[in-house]
Amino acid sequence: MSVTPRQFEQIKARLSGAGRAVHPVFESSLRPVAAGRQIIIGIDPSLRGTGFGVIRVAKPHPVALAHGTISCPQGWEHSRCLLKIAQTLREILAQHHPSVCAIEGLFYAQNLQTALTLGEARGAALAALAEAGLDIYEIAPRKVKQAIVGYGAAQKQAVAKMVQRLLNLSAPPAPDAADALAIALAHAQDTSRYGLTAPKRI
């Protein structure tokens, strides 16, 4: 699924209150948080490619401070990958000083080994984030896509393109980094509007 310029303009028009459907609402909903210049780090955990994205909530749109992928070659032992994830995140946290982390929520993997491996990577990331004293929240993958693209089953390319537009980037981020930025943006949206359910803190 791709997003055309016309579709993007339609989304912006809906943000002004023209529609009643659930869709991204960044222009209006981020304003209450913007005054605090909150810095959020989003994490998309994976043993071989953990995505990260750091944003600052600001007007007229959020600003990307850093994004990338913590890559580990296939030949590396799991323990070495977990160490790199933790060490790299510590460096990123020391450089940008976020106060909040949003991490992708768990999903039901068909393969038990895949689920265990993902859990290891997630644990390494959570340990580094908790060590820094961050407030940590998780957000479901479908909820992220719904918030960013307006469609809970959107493809990675559509998410990356919308993240590029929302953050005014010169090019779409790499897939894992785009997902991490989308997680941070979705959390900013979720916490800057009133709702019946608070974000899940972990």
Backbone as ProteinMPNN parsed JSONL, in Angstrom:
{"seq_chain_A": "MSVTPRQFEQIKARLSGAGRAVHPVFESSLRPVAAGRQIIIGIDPSLRGTGFGVIRVAKPHPVALAHGTISCPQGWEHSRCLLKIAQTLREILAQHHPSVCAIEGLFYAQNLQTALTLGEARGAALAALAEAGLDIYEIAPRKVKQAIVGYGAAQKQAVAKMVQRLLNLSAPPAPDAADALAIALAHAQDTSRYGLTAPKRI", "coords_chain_A": {"N_chain_A": [[0.849, -1.199, 0.0], [0.654, 2.134, -0.957], [1.049, 5.675, -0.416], [-0.371, 8.316, -1.972], [0.332, 11.722, -3.089], [-2.14, 13.055, -3.208], [-3.741, 11.481, -1.487], [-2.391, 11.986, 0.877], [-2.923, 14.715, 1.226], [-5.65, 14.498, 1.611], [-5.711, 13.171, 4.038], [-4.589, 15.149, 5.677], [-6.635, 17.007, 5.452], [-8.69, 15.699, 6.774], [-7.665, 15.806, 9.299], [-8.316, 18.279, 10.182], [-10.806, 18.047, 11.131], [-12.851, 17.293, 9.482], [-13.704, 14.694, 9.005], [-15.082, 11.642, 10.465], [-13.864, 9.255, 10.853], [-11.333, 6.978, 12.192], [-8.073, 8.14, 12.187], [-4.746, 9.469, 11.431], [-3.816, 12.209, 13.57], [-1.996, 14.42, 13.849], [-1.421, 17.248, 13.579], [-3.217, 18.657, 15.241], [-3.295, 17.2, 17.663], [-0.764, 17.087, 18.802], [-0.134, 19.485, 19.924], [-0.623, 20.095, 22.766], [1.503, 18.742, 24.006], [3.731, 19.82, 22.891], [4.763, 22.118, 24.045], [6.432, 21.314, 26.067], [8.58, 20.316, 24.762], [9.083, 17.577, 24.457], [11.117, 14.667, 24.271], [11.182, 11.687, 22.567], [11.969, 8.255, 22.311], [11.661, 5.714, 19.983], [11.397, 2.188, 19.684], [11.995, -0.642, 17.716], [12.249, -3.779, 18.226], [14.615, -6.361, 17.41], [16.647, -9.219, 16.939], [18.668, -9.245, 14.95], [18.352, -6.81, 13.687], [17.612, -4.184, 15.174], [15.491, -1.5, 15.199], [15.684, 2.041, 15.731], [14.417, 5.236, 16.711], [14.493, 8.659, 17.286], [12.624, 11.356, 18.339], [11.659, 14.827, 18.595], [9.012, 16.465, 20.06], [7.385, 19.058, 18.537], [6.369, 22.262, 17.132], [5.874, 23.254, 13.707], [5.546, 20.579, 13.298], [6.59, 17.292, 14.423], [10.103, 16.667, 15.083], [12.748, 14.827, 13.705], [15.425, 13.539, 15.445], [17.327, 11.525, 15.445], [17.873, 8.408, 13.811], [17.976, 4.926, 12.958], [19.441, 1.632, 12.455], [20.302, -1.036, 14.538], [22.456, -3.216, 13.64], [23.273, -6.672, 13.397], [25.427, -9.181, 12.331], [24.596, -12.353, 10.749], [26.292, -14.376, 11.588], [26.998, -13.83, 14.194], [26.941, -14.707, 17.687], [24.046, -15.056, 19.801], [24.367, -13.81, 22.299], [26.333, -11.892, 21.81], [25.016, -10.206, 20.042], [22.96, -9.237, 21.695], [24.42, -7.807, 23.56], [25.453, -5.786, 21.919], [23.096, -4.454, 21.183], [22.238, -3.414, 23.674], [24.474, -1.802, 24.413], [24.643, 0.034, 22.263], [22.188, 1.356, 22.453], [22.519, 2.588, 24.927], [24.467, 4.499, 24.255], [23.012, 6.088, 22.439], [20.991, 7.062, 24.091], [22.51, 8.553, 25.897], [23.376, 10.566, 24.253], [21.072, 11.923, 23.275], [19.192, 12.155, 25.321], [16.387, 11.275, 25.853], [13.144, 11.302, 27.454], [11.138, 9.538, 27.473], [10.21, 6.29, 26.345], [8.906, 4.437, 23.657], [7.948, 1.25, 22.773], [7.628, -1.453, 20.484], [4.82, -3.535, 20.915], [4.356, -6.953, 22.042], [3.756, -9.629, 19.75], [1.931, -12.447, 18.474], [3.923, -14.825, 17.435], [4.247, -17.233, 14.832], [6.239, -19.098, 14.911], [7.876, -20.64, 17.522], [10.594, -20.416, 18.22], [11.288, -18.054, 16.934], [9.759, -16.243, 18.398], [10.967, -16.472, 20.917], [13.555, -15.548, 20.348], [13.012, -12.908, 19.572], [12.038, -12.011, 21.993], [14.372, -12.066, 23.53], [15.909, -10.0, 22.345], [14.224, -7.845, 22.812], [14.269, -7.812, 25.579], [16.952, -7.113, 26.096], [16.987, -4.521, 25.087], [15.044, -3.288, 26.731], [16.272, -3.463, 29.226], [18.466, -1.692, 28.986], [17.077, 0.69, 28.55], [15.496, 0.939, 30.86], [17.526, 1.138, 32.728], [18.424, 3.689, 32.254], [16.451, 5.147, 33.36], [14.087, 5.794, 32.012], [10.612, 6.415, 31.28], [8.682, 3.799, 30.115], [6.709, 2.618, 27.495], [4.463, 0.423, 25.793], [3.245, -0.309, 22.52], [0.854, -1.596, 20.314], [1.566, -3.238, 17.182], [-0.391, -2.987, 15.072], [-1.831, -0.808, 15.972], [0.037, 1.212, 15.751], [0.352, 1.392, 12.943], [-2.255, 2.109, 12.267], [-2.379, 4.629, 13.45], [-0.422, 6.072, 12.038], [-0.738, 5.664, 9.235], [-3.423, 5.255, 8.937], [-4.491, 2.823, 8.56], [-4.638, -0.375, 9.722], [-3.313, -2.602, 8.688], [-1.266, -1.796, 7.076], [1.427, -1.727, 4.669], [5.044, -1.944, 5.05], [6.36, -0.109, 3.378], [4.459, 1.894, 2.96], [4.207, 2.893, 5.547], [6.813, 3.886, 5.945], [6.904, 5.939, 4.003], [4.908, 7.683, 4.915], [5.939, 8.371, 7.413], [8.21, 9.741, 6.54], [6.983, 12.017, 5.4], [5.562, 13.113, 7.579], [7.619, 13.821, 9.278], [9.071, 15.441, 7.718], [11.315, 14.552, 6.207], [14.146, 14.079, 4.021], [14.239, 11.736, 2.591], [12.695, 8.45, 2.558], [12.992, 6.656, 5.62], [15.112, 3.792, 6.476], [13.614, 0.492, 6.604], [13.405, -0.725, 9.33], [14.15, 1.426, 10.951], [12.213, 3.264, 10.175], [9.916, 2.044, 11.173], [10.459, 2.272, 13.91], [10.489, 5.058, 14.263], [7.849, 5.531, 13.589], [6.58, 4.296, 15.721], [7.369, 5.976, 17.836], [6.114, 8.359, 17.002], [3.442, 7.556, 17.018], [3.09, 7.12, 19.741], [3.439, 9.716, 20.713], [1.198, 10.916, 19.614], [-0.794, 9.437, 20.904], [-0.537, 10.084, 23.609], [-1.058, 12.758, 23.701], [-3.647, 13.429, 23.495], [-6.954, 13.297, 24.85], [-8.225, 10.332, 26.241], [-10.048, 7.237, 26.891], [-8.524, 5.123, 27.673], [-5.357, 4.731, 29.033], [-1.941, 4.837, 27.751], [-0.122, 1.728, 27.694], [2.004, 1.117, 30.25], [5.222, -0.223, 30.859]], "CA_chain_A": [[0.0, 0.0, 0.0], [1.411, 3.378, -1.017], [0.265, 6.871, -0.141], [-0.149, 9.324, -3.0], [0.216, 13.095, -2.578], [-3.555, 13.392, -3.02], [-4.189, 10.833, -0.266], [-1.783, 12.696, 2.004], [-3.683, 15.943, 1.41], [-6.942, 14.124, 2.181], [-5.482, 12.893, 5.456], [-4.437, 16.434, 6.355], [-7.947, 17.643, 5.512], [-9.443, 15.044, 7.83], [-7.118, 16.215, 10.586], [-8.944, 19.533, 10.589], [-12.093, 17.74, 11.756], [-13.875, 17.074, 8.477], [-14.196, 13.313, 8.983], [-15.315, 11.021, 11.757], [-13.146, 7.987, 10.917], [-10.08, 6.999, 12.943], [-6.949, 8.393, 11.294], [-3.726, 10.273, 12.109], [-4.258, 13.55, 13.965], [-0.799, 15.023, 14.409], [-1.4, 18.703, 13.629], [-3.953, 19.178, 16.388], [-3.121, 16.479, 18.914], [0.562, 17.225, 19.384], [0.069, 20.812, 20.49], [-0.487, 20.16, 24.219], [2.78, 18.211, 24.453], [4.829, 20.517, 22.236], [5.361, 23.149, 24.883], [7.472, 20.73, 26.878], [9.672, 19.846, 23.911], [9.339, 16.204, 24.868], [11.922, 13.839, 23.383], [10.707, 10.308, 22.646], [12.689, 7.268, 21.516], [10.873, 4.554, 19.595], [12.225, 1.003, 19.492], [11.423, -1.794, 17.018], [13.291, -4.744, 18.588], [14.906, -7.555, 16.618], [18.004, -9.64, 17.264], [19.616, -8.891, 13.88], [18.158, -5.448, 13.19], [16.749, -3.376, 16.052], [15.328, -0.129, 14.735], [15.484, 3.09, 16.741], [14.095, 6.552, 16.181], [14.364, 9.669, 18.339], [11.94, 12.549, 17.849], [11.298, 15.884, 19.537], [7.682, 16.998, 19.779], [7.536, 20.494, 18.304], [5.507, 22.864, 16.124], [4.531, 22.798, 13.336], [5.521, 19.125, 13.201], [7.688, 16.677, 15.179], [11.427, 16.727, 14.447], [13.569, 13.632, 13.88], [16.77, 13.836, 15.936], [18.219, 10.428, 15.052], [17.204, 7.134, 13.513], [18.879, 3.965, 12.348], [19.245, 0.218, 12.758], [21.406, -1.716, 15.222], [22.578, -4.429, 12.835], [24.171, -7.733, 13.863], [25.561, -10.205, 11.291], [24.027, -13.665, 11.034], [27.277, -15.23, 12.228], [27.214, -13.479, 15.595], [26.176, -15.4, 18.711], [22.968, -14.248, 20.368], [24.864, -12.993, 23.405], [27.06, -10.75, 21.257], [24.0, -9.293, 19.507], [22.264, -8.604, 22.808], [25.338, -6.815, 24.118], [25.52, -4.631, 21.015], [21.839, -3.717, 21.298], [22.252, -2.655, 24.931], [25.521, -0.776, 24.383], [24.3, 1.08, 21.299], [21.097, 2.15, 23.008], [23.086, 3.445, 25.977], [25.119, 5.627, 23.578], [21.967, 6.945, 21.88], [20.335, 7.727, 25.22], [23.437, 9.547, 26.441], [23.509, 11.677, 23.302], [19.835, 12.666, 23.01], [18.484, 12.33, 26.589], [14.92, 11.186, 25.831], [12.519, 11.053, 28.745], [10.114, 8.522, 27.282], [10.436, 5.3, 25.294], [7.779, 3.632, 23.177], [8.493, 0.042, 22.16], [6.587, -2.255, 19.853], [4.266, -4.569, 21.766], [4.543, -8.335, 21.619], [2.746, -10.218, 18.884], [1.976, -13.906, 18.518], [4.688, -15.376, 16.321], [3.902, -18.614, 14.506], [7.378, -19.93, 15.248], [8.253, -20.438, 18.917], [11.975, -19.959, 18.281], [11.27, -16.638, 16.551], [9.222, -15.494, 19.533], [11.985, -16.454, 21.965], [14.648, -14.676, 19.903], [12.511, -11.535, 19.667], [11.973, -11.686, 23.41], [15.728, -11.773, 23.996], [16.276, -8.669, 21.863], [13.375, -6.886, 23.518], [14.764, -7.737, 26.947], [18.201, -6.348, 26.114], [16.634, -3.111, 24.899], [14.336, -2.809, 27.915], [17.227, -3.319, 30.33], [19.219, -0.453, 28.78], [16.156, 1.813, 28.688], [15.144, 1.059, 32.276], [18.735, 1.573, 33.413], [18.513, 5.141, 32.079], [15.361, 5.78, 34.096], [13.021, 6.264, 31.137], [9.275, 5.853, 31.301], [8.611, 2.912, 28.961], [5.357, 2.233, 27.12], [4.412, -0.42, 24.601], [2.137, -0.009, 21.628], [0.657, -2.71, 19.393], [1.938, -2.934, 15.792], [-1.542, -2.525, 14.283], [-2.194, 0.529, 16.439], [1.018, 2.122, 15.154], [-0.003, 1.583, 11.533], [-3.508, 2.856, 12.233], [-2.1, 6.023, 13.801], [0.439, 6.746, 11.06], [-1.244, 5.556, 7.868], [-4.865, 5.199, 8.934], [-4.858, 1.468, 8.135], [-3.912, -1.245, 10.627], [-2.55, -3.642, 8.0], [-0.456, -1.111, 6.072], [2.736, -2.297, 4.376], [6.186, -1.18, 5.561], [6.674, 1.007, 2.483], [3.505, 2.963, 3.223], [4.581, 3.473, 6.84], [8.034, 4.67, 5.746], [6.602, 7.161, 3.246], [4.166, 8.612, 5.752], [6.895, 8.871, 8.401], [9.011, 10.741, 5.839], [6.204, 13.241, 5.242], [5.229, 13.684, 8.882], [8.838, 14.379, 9.879], [9.705, 16.301, 6.72], [12.629, 13.998, 5.902], [14.496, 14.16, 2.6], [14.035, 10.421, 1.986], [12.103, 7.512, 3.516], [13.99, 5.951, 6.442], [15.206, 2.35, 6.293], [12.4, -0.121, 7.169], [13.382, -0.873, 10.789], [14.184, 2.772, 11.523], [10.903, 3.863, 9.914], [8.984, 1.469, 12.139], [10.764, 2.847, 15.222], [10.004, 6.439, 14.238], [6.385, 5.459, 13.601], [6.201, 3.964, 17.1], [7.518, 7.204, 18.619], [5.066, 9.287, 16.578], [2.153, 7.056, 17.498], [3.02, 7.365, 21.186], [3.228, 11.158, 20.892], [-0.211, 11.168, 19.314], [-1.629, 8.766, 21.891], [-0.446, 10.731, 24.917], [-1.348, 14.184, 23.612], [-5.084, 13.64, 23.388], [-7.684, 12.658, 25.933], [-8.843, 9.061, 25.874], [-10.548, 6.435, 27.992], [-7.493, 4.171, 28.096], [-3.995, 5.286, 29.036], [-0.953, 3.95, 27.136], [0.322, 0.672, 28.582], [3.362, 1.323, 30.744], [5.874, -1.494, 31.236]], "C_chain_A": [[0.877, 1.237, 0.0], [0.473, 4.542, -0.755], [0.612, 7.924, -1.175], [-0.22, 10.715, -2.39], [-1.233, 13.503, -2.331], [-4.106, 12.773, -1.743], [-3.644, 11.533, 0.968], [-2.534, 13.989, 2.287], [-5.055, 15.646, 2.015], [-6.821, 13.826, 3.667], [-5.36, 14.202, 6.23], [-5.777, 17.148, 6.482], [-8.796, 17.031, 6.613], [-8.952, 15.455, 9.211], [-7.784, 17.482, 11.105], [-10.337, 19.313, 11.177], [-13.195, 17.44, 10.779], [-14.469, 15.68, 8.528], [-14.352, 12.754, 10.374], [-14.559, 9.711, 11.908], [-11.878, 8.136, 11.754], [-8.929, 7.158, 11.961], [-5.931, 9.256, 12.014], [-4.216, 11.678, 12.414], [-3.097, 14.339, 14.56], [-0.885, 16.534, 14.559], [-2.079, 19.249, 14.872], [-3.523, 18.527, 17.683], [-1.763, 16.682, 19.557], [0.752, 18.557, 20.11], [0.194, 20.829, 22.01], [0.861, 19.689, 24.726], [3.938, 19.074, 23.976], [5.527, 21.514, 23.139], [6.506, 22.601, 25.718], [8.662, 20.236, 26.08], [10.074, 18.422, 24.274], [10.145, 15.451, 23.809], [11.55, 12.385, 23.631], [11.608, 9.43, 21.792], [11.751, 6.093, 21.245], [11.805, 3.392, 19.293], [11.418, -0.086, 18.79], [12.419, -2.942, 17.196], [13.389, -5.935, 17.638], [16.352, -7.936, 16.901], [19.011, -9.151, 16.23], [19.472, -7.458, 13.381], [17.172, -4.669, 14.033], [16.692, -1.948, 15.534], [15.143, 0.834, 15.893], [15.179, 4.402, 16.039], [13.848, 7.515, 17.322], [13.712, 10.905, 17.733], [11.771, 13.565, 18.978], [9.939, 16.415, 19.13], [7.79, 18.511, 19.686], [6.509, 20.958, 17.277], [6.37, 23.317, 14.934], [4.417, 21.281, 13.189], [6.668, 18.553, 14.036], [8.983, 16.698, 14.369], [12.18, 15.432, 14.746], [14.972, 14.039, 14.311], [17.777, 12.771, 15.518], [17.373, 9.21, 14.718], [18.195, 6.218, 12.814], [18.54, 2.547, 12.771], [20.491, -0.331, 13.442], [21.533, -3.09, 14.568], [23.604, -5.39, 13.42], [24.233, -8.822, 12.794], [24.996, -11.548, 11.725], [24.999, -14.564, 11.787], [27.514, -14.944, 13.698], [26.371, -14.347, 16.516], [25.109, -14.462, 19.272], [23.486, -13.314, 21.456], [25.589, -11.75, 22.899], [26.085, -9.718, 20.681], [23.299, -8.531, 20.628], [23.129, -7.53, 23.46], [25.401, -5.577, 23.238], [24.252, -3.801, 21.091], [21.858, -2.833, 22.544], [23.269, -1.521, 24.89], [25.169, 0.367, 23.445], [23.184, 1.965, 21.831], [21.592, 3.058, 24.126], [23.74, 4.682, 25.36], [24.088, 6.609, 23.029], [21.274, 7.728, 22.994], [21.219, 8.822, 25.814], [23.55, 10.767, 25.543], [22.253, 12.541, 23.226], [18.959, 12.867, 24.252], [16.955, 12.31, 26.451], [14.386, 10.929, 27.231], [11.519, 9.91, 28.674], [10.541, 7.572, 26.177], [9.114, 4.637, 24.947], [8.375, 2.454, 22.419], [7.347, -0.785, 21.591], [6.132, -3.37, 20.787], [4.482, -5.955, 21.194], [3.412, -8.766, 20.694], [2.937, -11.725, 18.902], [2.678, -14.44, 17.275], [4.292, -16.829, 16.093], [5.004, -19.567, 14.94], [7.833, -19.619, 16.674], [9.671, -19.903, 19.037], [12.087, -18.482, 17.918], [10.788, -15.776, 17.706], [10.253, -15.378, 20.653], [13.128, -15.504, 21.61], [14.245, -13.214, 19.996], [12.45, -11.088, 21.119], [13.336, -11.357, 23.995], [16.143, -10.355, 23.599], [15.492, -7.587, 22.603], [13.866, -6.71, 24.954], [16.04, -6.929, 27.061], [17.926, -4.862, 25.972], [15.977, -2.545, 26.149], [15.28, -2.591, 29.09], [18.0, -2.007, 30.211], [18.329, 0.766, 29.0], [15.776, 2.036, 30.152], [16.325, 1.555, 33.095], [18.878, 3.093, 33.364], [17.371, 5.88, 32.775], [14.224, 6.292, 33.242], [11.675, 5.661, 31.525], [9.125, 5.042, 30.012], [7.176, 2.477, 28.731], [5.422, 1.323, 25.9], [3.148, -0.104, 23.813], [2.058, -1.117, 20.585], [0.998, -2.319, 17.962], [0.774, -2.392, 14.955], [-1.959, -1.11, 14.697], [-1.236, 1.575, 15.878], [0.639, 2.428, 13.709], [-1.297, 2.372, 11.386], [-3.258, 4.345, 12.486], [-1.355, 6.763, 12.697], [-0.18, 6.782, 9.676], [-2.774, 5.608, 7.82], [-5.392, 3.831, 8.568], [-4.006, 0.485, 8.915], [-3.092, -2.335, 9.99], [-1.668, -3.046, 6.901], [0.901, -1.79, 5.896], [3.844, -1.372, 4.882], [6.492, 0.04, 4.695], [5.743, 2.188, 2.726], [3.818, 3.664, 4.545], [5.801, 4.378, 6.674], [7.754, 5.985, 5.028], [5.836, 8.173, 4.096], [5.052, 9.188, 6.858], [7.77, 9.965, 7.777], [8.267, 12.068, 5.749], [5.906, 13.907, 6.579], [6.43, 14.355, 9.542], [9.619, 15.269, 8.913], [11.137, 15.856, 6.416], [12.883, 14.052, 4.4], [14.265, 12.848, 1.868], [13.381, 9.506, 3.009], [13.189, 6.824, 4.339], [14.036, 4.468, 6.067], [14.056, 1.684, 7.046], [12.356, -0.207, 8.691], [13.392, 0.484, 11.484], [12.843, 3.474, 11.332], [9.864, 3.343, 10.901], [9.199, 2.072, 13.529], [10.279, 4.293, 15.31], [8.479, 6.47, 14.294], [5.878, 5.155, 15.01], [6.284, 5.207, 17.99], [6.424, 8.209, 18.278], [3.699, 8.855, 17.093], [2.001, 7.286, 18.998], [2.782, 8.85, 21.46], [1.78, 11.508, 20.639], [-1.104, 10.631, 20.43], [-1.66, 9.506, 23.216], [-0.826, 12.205, 24.884], [-2.827, 14.462, 23.387], [-5.764, 12.88, 24.519], [-8.324, 11.373, 25.435], [-9.276, 8.298, 27.103], [-9.496, 5.481, 28.52], [-6.135, 4.816, 27.985], [-3.059, 4.329, 28.322], [-0.452, 2.94, 28.159], [1.773, 0.889, 28.96], [3.955, -0.008, 31.183], [7.177, -1.23, 31.961]], "O_chain_A": [[1.748, 1.381, 0.857], [-0.746, 4.409, -0.86], [1.755, 8.374, -1.252], [-0.767, 10.886, -1.3], [-1.528, 14.21, -1.367], [-4.839, 13.422, -0.998], [-4.336, 11.663, 1.978], [-2.763, 14.332, 3.447], [-5.569, 16.421, 2.821], [-7.698, 14.173, 4.459], [-5.946, 14.355, 7.302], [-6.04, 17.812, 7.485], [-9.531, 17.735, 7.305], [-9.715, 15.455, 10.177], [-7.815, 17.731, 12.31], [-10.974, 20.25, 11.658], [-14.357, 17.338, 11.171], [-15.621, 15.489, 8.136], [-13.832, 13.306, 11.344], [-14.598, 9.105, 12.978], [-11.404, 9.245, 11.999], [-8.822, 6.391, 11.004], [-6.213, 9.738, 13.111], [-4.943, 12.275, 11.619], [-3.212, 14.869, 15.666], [-0.456, 17.062, 15.585], [-1.586, 20.191, 15.492], [-3.393, 19.205, 18.702], [-1.624, 16.466, 20.761], [1.727, 18.719, 20.844], [1.065, 21.535, 22.518], [1.332, 20.166, 25.759], [5.009, 19.066, 24.582], [6.733, 21.735, 23.02], [7.444, 23.328, 26.045], [9.651, 19.785, 26.658], [11.259, 18.107, 24.384], [9.891, 15.579, 22.611], [11.596, 11.907, 24.765], [11.974, 9.808, 20.679], [11.13, 5.552, 22.16], [12.876, 3.58, 18.715], [10.306, -0.415, 19.204], [13.346, -3.072, 16.397], [12.386, -6.441, 17.136], [17.196, -7.058, 17.084], [20.093, -8.69, 16.592], [20.374, -6.942, 12.721], [16.014, -4.51, 13.646], [17.714, -1.268, 15.441], [14.529, 0.499, 16.906], [15.627, 4.645, 14.918], [13.072, 7.217, 18.231], [14.191, 11.44, 16.732], [11.744, 13.209, 20.156], [9.736, 16.777, 17.971], [8.228, 19.171, 20.628], [5.856, 20.14, 16.629], [7.51, 23.732, 15.147], [3.324, 20.755, 12.98], [7.627, 19.269, 14.327], [8.964, 16.74, 13.139], [12.244, 14.993, 15.894], [15.637, 14.805, 13.612], [18.942, 13.076, 15.267], [16.293, 9.014, 15.276], [19.133, 6.677, 12.162], [17.493, 2.292, 13.367], [21.608, -0.113, 12.973], [20.798, -4.017, 14.909], [24.668, -4.976, 13.881], [23.192, -9.338, 12.388], [24.924, -11.847, 12.917], [24.57, -15.429, 12.55], [28.166, -15.733, 14.382], [25.234, -14.689, 16.19], [25.248, -13.24, 19.223], [23.083, -12.153, 21.523], [25.474, -10.678, 23.491], [26.297, -8.512, 20.812], [23.073, -7.326, 20.522], [22.633, -6.477, 23.862], [25.402, -4.453, 23.738], [24.317, -2.572, 21.068], [21.534, -1.647, 22.477], [22.96, -0.399, 25.29], [25.37, 1.534, 23.781], [23.228, 3.185, 21.678], [21.123, 4.189, 24.253], [23.587, 5.788, 25.879], [24.264, 7.823, 23.138], [21.006, 8.92, 22.848], [20.731, 9.889, 26.188], [23.792, 11.876, 26.02], [22.353, 13.763, 23.124], [18.051, 13.698, 24.216], [16.294, 13.248, 26.896], [15.094, 10.402, 28.088], [11.103, 9.377, 29.703], [11.156, 7.985, 25.194], [8.311, 4.317, 25.823], [9.206, 2.636, 21.529], [6.246, -0.814, 22.141], [6.956, -4.068, 21.379], [4.759, -6.111, 20.005], [2.27, -8.329, 20.834], [3.991, -12.218, 19.303], [2.09, -14.497, 16.195], [4.032, -17.566, 17.044], [4.734, -20.714, 15.296], [8.139, -18.471, 16.995], [9.933, -19.029, 19.863], [12.875, -17.746, 18.511], [11.34, -14.706, 17.964], [10.398, -14.32, 21.265], [13.609, -14.752, 22.457], [15.028, -12.375, 20.442], [12.766, -9.943, 21.444], [13.456, -10.48, 24.851], [16.666, -9.602, 24.42], [16.039, -6.547, 22.971], [13.878, -5.598, 25.481], [16.207, -6.151, 28.001], [18.545, -4.039, 26.646], [16.315, -1.443, 26.582], [15.111, -1.646, 29.861], [18.174, -1.292, 31.197], [18.772, 1.764, 29.57], [15.737, 3.171, 30.628], [16.146, 2.309, 34.051], [19.383, 3.71, 34.302], [17.337, 7.111, 32.773], [13.46, 7.145, 33.692], [11.606, 4.541, 32.032], [9.413, 5.55, 28.928], [6.502, 2.022, 29.655], [6.328, 1.441, 25.075], [2.129, 0.309, 24.367], [3.079, -1.53, 20.035], [0.746, -1.182, 17.561], [0.95, -1.431, 14.206], [-2.39, -0.314, 13.862], [-1.646, 2.694, 15.567], [0.609, 3.589, 13.302], [-1.425, 3.205, 10.488], [-3.843, 5.206, 11.829], [-1.619, 7.938, 12.444], [-0.152, 7.817, 9.011], [-3.356, 5.96, 6.793], [-6.582, 3.67, 8.296], [-2.781, 0.498, 8.792], [-2.255, -2.946, 10.655], [-1.361, -3.714, 5.914], [1.456, -2.352, 6.84], [3.622, -0.184, 5.113], [6.842, 1.1, 5.213], [6.172, 3.341, 2.702], [3.707, 4.885, 4.647], [5.829, 5.494, 7.193], [8.299, 7.025, 5.396], [6.083, 9.376, 4.01], [4.928, 10.363, 7.201], [8.037, 10.988, 8.407], [8.849, 13.125, 5.992], [5.988, 15.129, 6.698], [6.281, 15.334, 10.274], [10.688, 15.781, 9.247], [12.055, 16.675, 6.373], [11.944, 14.068, 3.605], [14.11, 12.844, 0.646], [13.493, 9.751, 4.21], [14.221, 6.445, 3.784], [13.122, 3.952, 5.425], [13.564, 2.242, 8.027], [11.362, 0.199, 9.292], [12.715, 0.668, 12.496], [12.386, 4.195, 12.218], [9.036, 4.102, 11.404], [8.235, 2.352, 14.243], [9.717, 4.699, 16.328], [7.89, 7.322, 14.958], [4.86, 5.699, 15.437], [5.39, 5.463, 18.796], [5.866, 8.843, 19.174], [2.902, 9.677, 17.544], [0.912, 7.61, 19.472], [2.004, 9.198, 22.349], [1.194, 12.309, 21.368], [-2.054, 11.292, 20.848], [-2.697, 9.552, 23.878], [-0.908, 12.841, 25.935], [-3.216, 15.599, 23.119], [-5.204, 11.932, 25.07], [-8.894, 11.331, 24.345], [-8.921, 8.658, 28.226], [-9.555, 5.069, 29.678], [-5.799, 5.389, 26.949], [-3.33, 3.129, 28.278], [-0.364, 3.246, 29.348], [2.662, 0.852, 28.11], [3.274, -0.824, 31.804], [7.866, -2.171, 32.354]]}, "name": "protein", "num_of_chains": 1, "seq": "MSVTPRQFEQIKARLSGAGRAVHPVFESSLRPVAAGRQIIIGIDPSLRGTGFGVIRVAKPHPVALAHGTISCPQGWEHSRCLLKIAQTLREILAQHHPSVCAIEGLFYAQNLQTALTLGEARGAALAALAEAGLDIYEIAPRKVKQAIVGYGAAQKQAVAKMVQRLLNLSAPPAPDAADALAIALAHAQDTSRYGLTAPKRI"}
